[in-house]
Amino acid sequence: MRRNTLGRTNIEVSEICLGTMTWGSQNTPEEAFAQIDRSLERGVNFLDTAELYPTTPLSEETFGRTEEIIGDWIERSGRRGDIVLATKIPGVGLSYARGGPPISGSALREAVDISLRRLKTDHIDLYQAHWPNRGSYHFRAAWTYDATKLRGDRSEMRAHVEDVLGAAQQLIDAGKIRSFGLSNETCWGVSQWLDASDRLGLPRVVSTQNEYNLLYRSFDLDLAELSHFEDVGLLAYSPLAAGLLTGKYLGGAIPPGSRASIRADLGGRVSAHSEQPVSEYVALAKAHGLDPATMAVAFTLTRPFMTSSIIGATSMAQLEVCLDAADVTLSDEVLEGIADIRRRFPMPI
């Protein structure tokens, strides 16, 4: 398993990251422990979670449960030093997340302390803003995106960034976090965080956790350029497009216990436009003797801006198939096939 450097830090993370959003809902603690242990055996050292997990489904009753499960694993195993641990603070909108305030310096300090207690650790390696206060085109909002309707203005954004990065500096100085990152951000948004760091000598954003998969590749353009010149790598969530790219939902199938059995549209990814490209990607993988999930994850690892691809699984079999991607080199024929499908179906979800 190759490792990549997180931004301009000395933190090295595995190119595959173990996602945790099903732990505490679709997965029991024991299943989560087994996933961590097996992932470590196969070279993964990076775990990503969030204060609001699990999200399958998202609920007040399970809020924070995933962090607690990871904390129990850390306490039981004594292997905190073997993992790079990332978590996130949610933005405005969840009343049961400390009252649902927008992300701010004070909210950051409070949320970090709560997460540290749940995680049963004295530090978080990567702490991330889960989504921008002002909003963005992520979470399927690209089809209705209107930048003029976002919350706040440029001066508000500058004050917000300086406030949050000031708190991040305090938390780094206290040894509570090691680095700071973003999630569901835009190119302009990341540039504002970098500008504040350069102007004021505040902590530098090390990564952006955005959706990236064969069906959704907005990062390929302006954010890829920013990533190259500014060393802000992508942490790709949903590399299987919430399971679509496994092919298990083709023909309207909804396997019992799957994510689609909880939310049939997979967060807006299932539509009349997604069936054909998915079927073609699945057929391409099978024609070359590849599992469709392995091919999909392996493709994300070919991208020059990829710091780590975040996989998720509800079974050990699914986990193994995703981890296999680290040992796969996609042939020129496969990459050409992917490029052809993408040209014909550039943005199906």
Order of alpha helices (4+ residues) and beta strands (2+ residues): beta-beta-beta-alpha-beta-alpha-beta-alpha-beta-alpha-beta-alpha-beta-alpha-beta-alpha-alpha-beta-alpha-alpha
